[in-house]
Structure formats: structure tokens, C-alpha cells
Amino acid sequence: MDQKRSRTFSGVKPTGHLTLGNYLGAVRRWVEADQHRSDALFSVVDLHALTVEHDPARLRRLSRQAATLLLAAGLDPALCTVYVQSHVDEHARLSYLLECTATDGELRRMIQYKEKSVRARAAGDGVRLSLLTYPVLMAADILAYATDDVPVGEDQRQHVELARDLALRFNQRYGHTFTVPRATHPAVAARVMDLQDPMSKMGKSHENGSGIVYLLDEPDVVRKKVMRAVTDSGTEVVYDREARPGVANLLDILAAATDRAPAELAGEYSAYGALKRDTAEAVVELLRPVRERHAELAADPGYVDRVLREGAERARGMARPVVDRAYRAIGLLPAA
Ligand code: TYM
């Protein structure tokens, strides 16, 4: 019997260069699993990059680079839809209806809002209102496509939970309109930590890049960053994320890069140096094909433009009926 394929949606925010965290937590699974087994859309979610201080020219560059990297990593436009969020109006159109569904209280509870608003204030910048409403736009990204699965890293769990809550609330008030989505996380490396500060997430917009491996870092830069990773005061290699976060992070990265289990790998090392060396080489090899393919694709911007144009067209066609249905359900008068 022909079963309906499930729908997948996920995205990456062009606020900085893509990192190993983005790759292991999200992009690699999109490439290896999601695009093959489901009807999948992957978006460079540029509207989300406007929620903090930004430079317009840099944003344009990073958006193009992110799209090119998604293709370089192996997303295949023949299998899935790759596009830029701002090219499809339905996201912003639906977001407003969801703002009328969410409450101020539930948005102020979001961990990322709390953290990032403190950072913006400390930098002397105002906190943009969109930083507060950002998870509602993210819910719109997901719900506009009748999404079943949202493959993300651990840090997005709370946001996908909000998308679920809003879908259920909207459906209950106005009749069944949205598919209720669920987050999926990788078994290993769902939260890759900063190599210099293993208590913090490896995040692309951090100022100090020495603990962050970027997908486009040269092999020698990757090696240097991994070899200089902060480890813990002990000397034994054990997998304990609480007591030994630095070593556990290296084991997670090595495990993800070699498809092994971190606790099992720990038993094979007796010193930190060897663990760092093997991790560095595994990451260099993992990223090598992505860097090489990126260089080829960056030399052919016409191809990337075409993929994004066709992707946006396809995405519009999928989102339009869902968003129109939501407009009718909530009581807005259809245009004659
Ligand atoms: P963003 O751009 O911060 O990250 C993109 C994806 O990478 C994952 N990720 C990580 N995974 C493991 N370890 C890390 N250190 C790490 N850093 C990032 C993220 O969990 C994410 O899956 N709000 C989202 C973008 C977004 C989105 C969406 C995602 C907007 N709308 C709709 C899914 C569905 C974000 O800021 O991701």
C-alpha cells in the first residue's frame, strides 16, 4: 500500500558562518536521512537573522554562503526543497496569526530570549521586539508546511515545543488546521559545545571563534582548534558530560564523525593528546568534501540562484493552501 510520506521542515539562521555544531546537530541528518525518507524542505531562515544587530551586506553574503553550504553538504534539489525564507511571504503572513495565538508570558519564558536579551543589553544595544516574537515566526515556518518532523539540535527543543502548543491551541479554538509537529534530535552530538568553553554551546554568532570549528575552516585551522580544546583537570579518558564536559565533547564529536558510541570510544584512549589528534583528523576528513564542493558551487552562483528560485516557488505552492486555510479558520473574510 502506498503510504503518505511524512513532511520534514528545518532551517538554519544566517547570523554567522555555519559551524560543526550545525552540521552534526542538524545538516548532516538532513542530507543522510531526511531528504531521502520524507518530503523535505530546508530553508536559510534569513528573517530570523534580523532579530539581533546585523549588517545588511554581511547578511546577504552569509545567506548565500549558507545556501551554498547546504548544497555542498549534500542536499539534493532533486530530492528536497532548498530555499530562502524571505522569498516566501507565507512565513510572515502566518506569523501574525500565531502572534494572536501565543501569549506574552510563554514567549518571555524562552531560554534563548532570556540569554540573548541579556547579551544585547550588555552590549548596549536595544532588545529588538522580534527577538521576543522570534519563536512565533519559527512556529510559522514549521506549521505553514503541515510539517510532521523537525530535525534540530537540542537547543531548539523548547522552540519546537512552542510550535506544537500553538498548533494544538489553534486547532482547538478554530478547528483542525495544522499538523502537530515533533522535534527529532541526533543520538550523538545533539549539543556540540564550544571547544574553549565546554559549558557553552558552540554557537556561530559568538565573538571569539577559537573554540568554534567553522565548516569552511582550513584543515590546519581545524587541527589547531581541536588540539587546543580545553580539557578537564583529570587525565583519564572517561565519558561523563557533567564531570568532564571538555573530554565528553571531544568524544561526542569523534563518535559522531566516525559513527561510533562515545562511551565505547572512551575505553580506547588512555591520554587526552591521542584523543585530540584523532578527533582533529576525523573532523578534517568529515569536512573535506563539504569544503571542496563549496568551492565548486561558489564558482557557479547562477546554479545556486536557480536552485533557490525553484525552491521558493515550490515552497510557496505548499505553504499557500495551509496559510489560506488558517486565515479562513480564524475568521478573516476571504477576498471576493
Ligand atoms: P541555528 O541556525 O542556530 O542552528 C541550525 C541548526 O543547527 C543546530 N545547532 C546545533 N546542534 C548541535 N550542537 C550545536 N552546538 C548546535 N548549534 C546549532 C540547531 O539546533 C539547528 O537545528 N531557530 C533555528 C532556525 C529555525 C528553524 C526553524 C529550525 C528557524 N525556523 C524551523 C527548525 C524549524 C536556529 O536558530 O537554528
Residues whose N, C-alpha, C, O or C-beta is under 5 A from the ligand:
A	BS01	TYM	F9 S10 G11 V12 K13 G21 N22 G25 A26 V45 M138 D141 I142 V150 P151 V152 G153 E154 D155 Q156 A189 A190 R191 V192 M193 K201 M202
